[in-house]
Amino acid sequence: MKNNVFFLFLFFSIHCFSAKYGLIVAIGDYQPKTGWSTISSVNDVPLIKQSLLNQGFEEKNITTLIDAEATKLGIITALEKLLAKTQPGDIVVFHYSGHGQQIFDDNGDEVDGKDEALVPYDAWVKYTFNYKGENHLRDDELGNIIALFRNKLSKNGQLVFILDSCHSGSTTRGKKSRGGEATFAPDDWKPLDQDKTKGSAMLERTKIMPNAAPFVLFTGASADELNYEYEGYGSLSFAFSKAMAELGSNFTYRQLFSKIASNMNVISPKQTPTIEGDIDYKLFNGEYVQQQPYFEVSKLPNPSLIHINAGKIQGIFEGTTVKIVPSGTIKATDKNCVSTGVVTKASFNLSYIKLDKPLQSLNAKDYWVILDQLSYGDIAINVFFDAKIKDKALIAGVTQFLTENKLGNVVAAIEQADVILENQNQNTVLKIPSGLKNIGDDEQTRGGQTIAEINQALFQFAQGQYLKNLSLKNQTYEIEVKLLPVQYDEATGKVGDILDSSKNTNEAGVFEVVPGKDNVVLQVTNKSKKTLYISLIEINSLGEIAPFLPNDNCPLTNDERKLNPGQTMVFKDCIYSFAPPFETLVLKAFSTTTPINFQPTVSTRGEGSRNVNPLEHFIQQSYSQSRGSSGNATKSDVDGFSTEFIYKIVKQ
């Protein structure tokens, strides 16, 4: 009996004292002699660090290596020190922001003759007589390190790698990218003639014990893509931070990736993030913190003004109201609220808050900021004209349209742009700044010849981006949506069995459908304790919005779209098939406790809804091309929850 008691004591002791560790590496200010361009990696550090702090990682357990600290030796030493202090059951997160590069295989274990490598501070871009790649951090070396961590953390621990870099040798065009240099190799080296490899070699070669810890790898772009920056942040770091701020309950790494992919579809539509490994494990063993909308005070200039290191990334916009409570407060109430305030200025990761009542203490650590009434920003885009556009009437017409309707600005730098206008085949087309690729695949519909057509295309794109990025966070209305492949006989209308969805999931973790082959149904799970009504819209790469559920072919009533608490419903009466263009689409699902139906609003572009539900009115407002005299953000009497599902229409 004593032995059993001791065993139980030991088991619970190990479980209770499991720790969370983070190692954040950011290299942006590369030495000029290395040949690498400077990038904005250091900006990623506060985003990732705050995301980990919000998840219960202690400050003392988060290590950062920045620029000159992150030599190859510095990175390996930090990993070795971290390995030495970890125990079975611990959780370890490694985040890397910097350049990546393919490098010639030095041991013959790669089918294409190339290793993937991270680029430390002291690694050079080209092979020379006095530098042969010894400071590159190859996937072989990382694979060995990963194996050591997994074996030590054991089955109750977890290891997560987030690599905001890329290894593509494509030419950089448009916004600043991470990577983009040719394969590092001697002049006489020749690559092997092999098909493009799939997946990371870090997973392929890692030899682990049977009881090793689960391992998940997030990367910012697939192997043949560039990884672009967004507003001075790494696109993956930005998307990861935003996704972590929107966590629901019982989240898996697959679900986290779905949110990351949705965010990436807004900020860099032609870039494909990837996930590999044990992706159906619960995030941080299910011990993650469902994001509380509170933030620490970063600066307190005077008793009536505070700053927080949070902004548009976290869904905070001008007009958002807040409550100030003592630090450590779990929930704001009238009794513990020491002041209230309103956000007067919000950037991507910084907000200024004017308080209604002065604070008694000027110690920023004494207070937390809890969000009260949200504001959802405004539809606005920054437009950049390609130098080849000489039509002064076009430039003036677009500028006037944006200015008069308060829909955005014309910018002089491509780094500030959300969309680029460029002449192509006697049309003016819209391009995304990351890679200067056309928005969508059907180029003939991506712009127009008249100023009115171009302005309409710009508004449509802006509206689509706005709704893709919209996040309603009332977790008491939480739902989960997914598409499932299904057997279907079109001639008889007979619906068969649900098929294995893994066969429709590509190596990057994205659901794919083939026109003329695949049919799918929608599955929705009510993860709340309330009865909920749902409605879904679909947004394509142009920004065009279509009703998904209900729609003309599937006109379900409110009661048919009502889910009881905990209920999972597969809508087998609604079969979805697909047709070109081949593109990535976003399903946006909304849930509330009152009946909701976007079909009349979307089908008539904002003119056909009585707006019984405040959320329907909110979507209708997004069709207004004029933002009024002040262009104010939409205030929140909207109460609901939103989530996304990303899928791609691909060729056979």
N, C-alpha and C positions, 0 to 999 in steps of 0.2 A: 504493500500500500504506500509506503514511504517513497519507494522508487517511482510509483505512478505519480504521486504528488510532485516529486522533483521534476519528472519529465514534463508535466503540465506547466509547472512554474517556468521551466526553461523555454518551452514552446512559446508561452505568452510573453516572456521577457524578450525573446528574439523578435517577435512580431511587433511589440509595442515600441521597441527601440530601433526599428528599421529607419534608416535615414535617407534623405534625398540630397543628391549632390549634382552640381552643375559646373561645367567647364565651358566658358565662352571665349572663342578665339576670333579676333577681328583684325584683319590686316588691310589697310587702305593706303597708307602713305609708304608705298614701296620705294626702296632706294633707286634713284635714277639709273645707276650703273647696272641694275638688273634687267632693265628694258621693259619692266612692267608699268602699265599706266596706273595712276592713282584712282582709287574708287572710294565710295562712301561707306565702307564696311563698319567703321567705328560708330556710325549713327545707329547701327543695329543693336549695339550692346544694351542701351537702356530699355529697348523694346523687349528683348529676350529676358533680360534680368528681371524686369517687372513681371513678366508672365510667370517666371519661376517663383518669384516671391509671393505672388498671388496664389500659388499652388502649394504653399507651405514649405518651400525651400528656405532654409535659414540663410541669412546674409553671409555668415561665416562659412557656409558650405558651398558658396558660389565663387569660383575663381575666374578671373578674366585675364587674358593675355592680349595686349594691344600693340600693334605695329612691331617695334623693335624687340619687344618681349617674346614675340611669336616666331622666333627662328625655328628651324627643324628641331634642334636640340631642346629649345624652350618648350615646344609643344610636347615632344616625347617625354621630357622630364616631368611636366605637369601631369600627363596621363599616368606615368609611373607612380607619382606621389598619390594621385587619386586612387589608383588601384590598391596601393598599400593600405589606405585607410578604410576602404569599403569592406562591408561584411555581407554574408549571405542574406538575401531579402532586401537589400538596399536598392534604390532607384538612381540611375545615373543618366544625365542628359549631357551630350556633347554637341555644341553648336559651333559651326565654322562659317565665317563670312570672309571671303577673299577670292582670289583668282584660283582657277583650276586649269589643268592642262593634261592632254594625253601625252604619254612619254613612251619611247621605244621599250619593248619588253626586254628585260635583262636576264630572264631565266627560262624562257621558252614555254611558259605556262599559259600564254594567251593565244587564242585561235586567230585573232586578227593582228598579232604582233605588237599590241599596244597595251600598256598599263594605264590606269587612271591615277592621277596624282593631285594632291592639294599643293598649293604653292606657298610655302612659308616665306617669311620676310627676307631670307637670305638665298632664295632660289632664283636662278636666272631664266630668262625667257628663251634663250637660244643655246644650243650645244656649241662649245668652243674648245680650243686646245687645253684651256685651264679650268673648264667647268663642264662636267659630264653628267650632271643630274644628281649629284650626291646629296643635294639639299632639298630635292623634291621629296614629298612624303607619299610614297607609292601605295596603291591599294593592297599590295602584298604585305607591307609593314602594318598598315591599318588593320588588315584582316587578322594578323597575329595578335595585335593589341585587343581587338574585339573578342577574340576567342578567350583570352586571359580574363577579361572582364566577365564574360558570360559564364565561364566556369566558376569564377569566384562568387558572383552574385547568386548563382544557382536558380532553381526553378521558381522560387518565390520573389526573386528580384526582377528588374527590368533594365534594359539598356536601350537608349534612344539616341540616334545620330541625326542631326539636322545639318545638311550641307548646302549653304547658300552660295554656290559657285557653279561653274560648268566646265566641261571638258571639250566642248565643240571647237573645232578649228575653223569655223565659218568666219567670214569677214564681218566685222562689226559695222552696223549701219544704224543711224538714228540715235536713240538714247544710249547712255553709258551702260556697258555690259561687263560681266565678270567672266573672264576667259577670253575666247575669241582668237587665240594665237594658234599657229600651226603646231603639229606634233613635234615635241622636243626629241630630236634624233640627230645622229651624224648625217653629213651631207650624202653619203653613199647608202644610207638606210632605205629599204623599200618595204612598205607595208605588205602583209599577206593578203592575197585576194580571197577574202572571206566575206560572207554576208554580215551585215551589221549585227553585232552582239547585243543581246538583251540582258538587262539587269546589271547589277553591280558585282564586280569581281570580289568585293569584300564579303559578299554572301556566298559566292560560289566556292571559294577556297577555304573558308573558315572551318576548322575541325574542332568540334566541341564535344563535351561529355553529354551523356543522355539526359542528365538533369540540369542542363545549362539554362541560363535565364533567357526569356524571350528577347528578341532583338528587332527593332523597327528602324528603318532608314528612310528619311525624307530627303529628297533632292529638289532643287529649284527648277530644273529643266531636264528633259530627256537627253540622251547622249549626243544627238545630232542637232541640238538647239543651243542658242545663246541664252544666258540668264541675265535679264535686264534689270536695272535699278528703277525704282519708282519713287519720285519725290525725294531723292536723296537717301532712300533706304533700299536694302535688298528686297526684291519682290517676295521671296519666300519668307524672309524674316517679318516683313509687313503682314503677309497673309496669315502666317502662323500666329503672330501676336493678336491679330483681329479675331481669328478663329478661337483662340484660347479665351478671349474676353466674352465669347458667346456660347460657352459650353452649356449643354443641357444635362440630363441625368443619364446614368448608365452608358457613358460614352465609350466607344471603342476607338482604336487608332484609325480604323477604316472610316468611322464617322467624322473624326477630326480631319482626316484627309479630304473628305467630301467638302467640308467647310473651307479648307485651304484652297481646294481646286475652284470652288465657287468664287472666292475672293480674288484668286489669280485670273479668273476669266474676266474680271472687271479691269484690273490694273495692267495686265499684259495678256490680251486674249489669244495671241498666237504662241504662247509659251506653255509647255506642258509639265507641271510638277509631277513627281513620281513618288511612290511609296513601295517599299519592299519589306519582307520579313513576316513577323508574327502579328499581322495587322488586325486580327479579330480579338486580341486580348484587350481587356479594359484598360483605359488610360490610367497610368500610375497605379495599376492593380485595383482600380475602382476607388482608390483613396484620394482622388483629385477633389478639388474644391469647386463646386458649381459656382461659377463666377458671381461674386457679390458686387453690385455696382458701387463700390467705394474706392477711394484713392487717398494716398497719403499727401499731405501738404508739402510741396517741395520748396516753397518760398513764401514768406509772410512780410511783404514790404512795409505794411502798416496795418493797424487793427481792423481796417475795413476792406482790405484787398489781399487775396491769396492767389498763389499759382499752384497748379498741379501738373505733373508730368503725364498728362493724358489729354487726348483731343479727338480729332475726327476718326482716328484709327479705332478708338473705343466707342464711337458713336456719340460723341459730345460735340454739339454745335452751339453757335451763338443763340442765346435764348433759353438754353437748358437751365432749369432751376435746380438748386441743390440744398441739402441740409448739412450743417456742420455739427459733428458730434465728438465727444471725447474719444481719443484713439482706443481701440479695443472694443468699441461698441458693436454688437452683433446686428442690431436692428434699430433704425431711427424711430423715435417716438416723440410726441410733443413734450414729454417730460425730460428726455435726455438731449434734445436738440438745443444747442447753445446759440445758434444763429442760422439764418437762411441767406441765400444769395442767388445771383444769376450770372451765367457765363456771358461776358461781354466780348471776348475774343477767343477764337479757337483755331489753332493750327493743327498739324497732323499729330503732334504728340505733346502739346502744351496748351493749357487753357488759363485764362485770367478770369477770376471770379470776384465780382463786387458784392460785398456783404450788406445786408439790411441792418445788422446790429454789430457794433465793434466787438472784437474778441478781447477777453481779459488778459490773455497771455500772448506774448510774441514768440513763444517757442513752437515752431512748426510741428514738432513731434507730438504735441499735445492733442492734435486734432486729426480727424478723418473727414473726408468729403463723401457724402452718400447722395447719389443721383435721386432727384425727386420727379420732376416733370420733364420728360425728354422733348427735344426738338430734333427734327429729322433733316436738317440741312436744307439745301435748295438745289434745284436742277441748274447746273452751270458747268460749262466746259471751257478750257483754254484751247484756242485754235491758232495753228501756225501755218503760214503760207509758204509753200516751197518757192525758192528763188526764181524758178522758171515761170511762175504765174506773174504776168505783167499787166493783166487786165485791171485797170484802176477802178472801173465800175464794179467789177466783181468784189474786189477788196473792200471798196466803200460800202457796197450793199450788204456784205456779210457783217462788217464791223457795225453798221447801223442796226442791223437785225439783232445782234447780240446786245448792243448797248441799250436800245429802246426797250427790249423785252427782258433786260437784266438776266440774260442766259449765259453770260460768260464774257471772255475777253479775247482779243487778238494779242498774242505774245510774240516777242522777238527772238526767243531762244527755244530751240527744239526740246531742251530738257524740261521746260515748263509746260509743254503741250500735252493735251489729252488726245488730240486728233490733228492730223496734218491734211491740208488740201493740196493736191498735186494734179497737174495736167496729165491725162493719159488717154490716148486714142480719141482726141477731140472732146473728151469729157473731163470735168473736174471731179476727181474721185477722193474719197476719204481713206486715209491710211492711219494705222496705229504707229506711234513714235518708236516703239520697240521693234526694230528690224525693218521699218518702212514697208510693211506688208499691207495689202488691201484688206479692208474690213469685210470679211466674208469671202466667198469663193466666186460668186457671180459678179464679176467686175462691172458689168454694164449697168447694174442697179445700185452701185455704191456711190452715187453722187448725182450729177445731172449736168445739163447744158445751160439752163437758165438760173438766174440768181435765186428765184423762188424755190426751184427744185433743190438747189444746194442747201438753202436755209432749212427747208423741210427735212432733208437728210440729216443735217446737223442736229436739229431738235430731236428727231427720232432717235438718233444715237445717244444723245444726252439723256433722254428719258429712260432708255433701256439701261444705260449704265447706272442711273440713279436707282431704278427699281431693283437691279441686280444687287446693288450695294446696300439697299435698305435692310435694316435689321430691327425687328420688333422683339423685345426681350422679356416679355412677361412669361417666365418659366412655368407659371401655374397653368398655362395653356399649351404645354409642350407637345409637339407631334414629331413623328419621323416618317419620311416618305421615301419610296424607292420604286423603280420599275423592275418588273419580273418578266422574263421571257415565257411564252406560253404556246402550247400547241393550238393551232386554229385552222379550221377548214373554211376558207372564204366562201366556197360554193354553197355549203350547207349552213354556215354560220355557227357551227358546233365548236365549242371551246373545250380543249382537252386539258392535259395536266400542266402544272407549272414546271418549267424546265430549270436545269442547273444554271444559275446566273453567272457562275465563274467562267463559263465558256464565252460569255459576252463581255468579260472584263479584260482589258488589255494589260500589258506589263506595267503600265503606269498607274493601274488601279482605277481606270475610268471605264464606265459602262458604254458599250458600243452597240449600234444596230446597223443592219445592212438592208437597204431598200429592196423590196421584193422577196425578202427572205425572212426577216424577223418580225414577229408580232409580240406585243407586250401588254401587260395589264399594270394598273397602279395599285400599290399596297400602302396603306396609311395606318400607323399605330398611334393611338392616343396614349401618351405617357403621363398624362395628368390625372388628377382626381376629380375632374369636372367633365360634364357632358359638353362636347365641342362640335362646332360646325366648321366645315372646311371648304376652301375654294382654291383652285390653282390656276396660274397663268404660265405661259411659256415665252421666253425672250430669246430671240436669235441674235446672230452676230451683228446684224444691222441695227439692233435696238427695237425691231418690230415686236409687238406684243400680241399674243393670241390667247384666247381662253382655252384652257386644257381640261379642266373639270369644274363645272359642267361645260359642254360645248354643244354645237348644233347636232352632232351625231350621237351625243350622250347627254341628253337634257335631264339630268337627275334633279329631283326636288330637294329642298332643304333637308327634309327628313331622311332622304336617301343618302345624304352626305353628313349625317349626324353620327358621331361615335361616342359610345359610352366610355366611362373611365376604364383605362386599361385595354380597351378593345382594339384588335387588329382587324382591318377590313381589306379584303382584296376585291376590287371593283371589276368582277369578271364580265359584267354587262357592257363594259367599255373596252373595246379592243383597239389598240393603237398600232398603226402601220406607218411606214416612213417613205419619204421621197427626197431626192436631192433638193437644194444644194448640200454638199458635204461640209459640215460645220459642227461647231460645238454649241449646244443649247443649254439654257438654264431653266429648270422647272422651279418656280417659286410658289411655295405653299403657304397659306395663311390659315390661322385658326382663331376663333373667338367663341364666346359662350352664347352669342346671338346669331341667327341665320345670316349667312353671307353668300353673295353670288356676284362674281366679277364679270360674268358673261355679257350682260347688257352694256356695262360700262366699256369693256374692251372692244366688243363687236362694233359699237357705234362711236369709238374714239372719244369717249367721255360724255356723250350726249344722251345716252339711253338708259340711265339709271336713276331711280328715285332716291338712292342713297339712304335707305333705311338704316344700314349699318354704317357707323362712322368710318370704318375702314374702307368701305366702298367709296365714300366721299373723298377720302384721302387719295385713293388711286385715281379717281376722276380729276382731282386737282392737278395731278401730274400731266394731264393732257393740255393744260393751259400754257400757251406759248408766251403769254405775258405774265410776268411775275409781280405786276403792280408797281406802284410808285416807289416802294421801298425795297422790294425784293426780299422780304422777310422770310425766314425759315418757317416751315409748317410746325405749328405747336401741337402738342400731344393731348387731344382728347381721345386718341386712338389707343385702344386696349386690345392687344392680341399678341400672337407669336408668329414668327416667320422662319422658314427653313428652306434649304435648296437641295436639288439633286441635279448633278451635271451628267450629261450624256453627249455622245458624238454620233453623227450619221456618217458612216464610212463606206467606202467602196468594198466590193466583194474581195 
